[in-house]
């Protein structure tokens, strides 16, 4: 399936901005994974983006590359 950058770039850009703003960089440097926190807004946005892409027929590998989620997380949606 073809990636439609005009529809997907804005949600991805917003997701990245939120990730940068909300990441506890001190914890990150100590090796803690910010995605393990379920209440993390960036993670929730990634999941929602993945759901939309999955519903549109994108393949799991493309969704994983765009959202940063694992194939297992995407397949579970």
RABELBEL-V552403 format. One record per pair of residues at least 24 apart in sequence whose ideal C-beta (glycine too) atoms are under 10 Angstrom apart, sorted by the first residue. I is the first residue (numbers start at 1). J is the second residue. If there is no record, write none. Layout:
i->I j->J
i->I j->J
This chain:
i->1 j->53
i->1 j->56
i->1 j->57
i->1 j->58
i->1 j->59
i->1 j->62
i->1 j->63
i->2 j->58
i->2 j->62
i->3 j->53
i->3 j->58
i->3 j->62
i->3 j->63
i->3 j->65
i->3 j->66
i->4 j->53
i->4 j->56
i->4 j->58
i->7 j->52
i->7 j->53
i->7 j->56
i->8 j->49
i->8 j->52
i->8 j->53
i->8 j->56
i->8 j->58
i->8 j->66
i->8 j->67
i->9 j->66
i->11 j->45
i->11 j->46
i->11 j->48
i->11 j->49
i->11 j->52
i->11 j->53
i->11 j->66
i->11 j->67
i->12 j->45
i->12 j->46
i->12 j->49
i->12 j->66
i->12 j->67
i->12 j->68
i->14 j->42
i->14 j->45
i->14 j->49
i->15 j->41
i->15 j->42
i->15 j->43
i->15 j->44
i->15 j->45
i->15 j->46
i->15 j->48
i->15 j->49
i->15 j->66
i->15 j->67
i->15 j->68
i->16 j->42
i->16 j->45
i->16 j->46
i->16 j->68
i->17 j->42
i->17 j->45
i->18 j->42
i->18 j->43
i->18 j->44
i->18 j->45
i->18 j->46
i->19 j->43
i->19 j->45
i->19 j->46
i->19 j->68
i->35 j->68
i->35 j->69
i->35 j->70
i->35 j->73
i->42 j->68
i->43 j->67
i->43 j->68
i->43 j->69
i->43 j->73
i->46 j->73
i->46 j->74
i->47 j->73
i->47 j->74
i->47 j->76
i->47 j->77
i->48 j->77
i->50 j->74
i->50 j->76
i->50 j->77
i->51 j->77
i->53 j->77
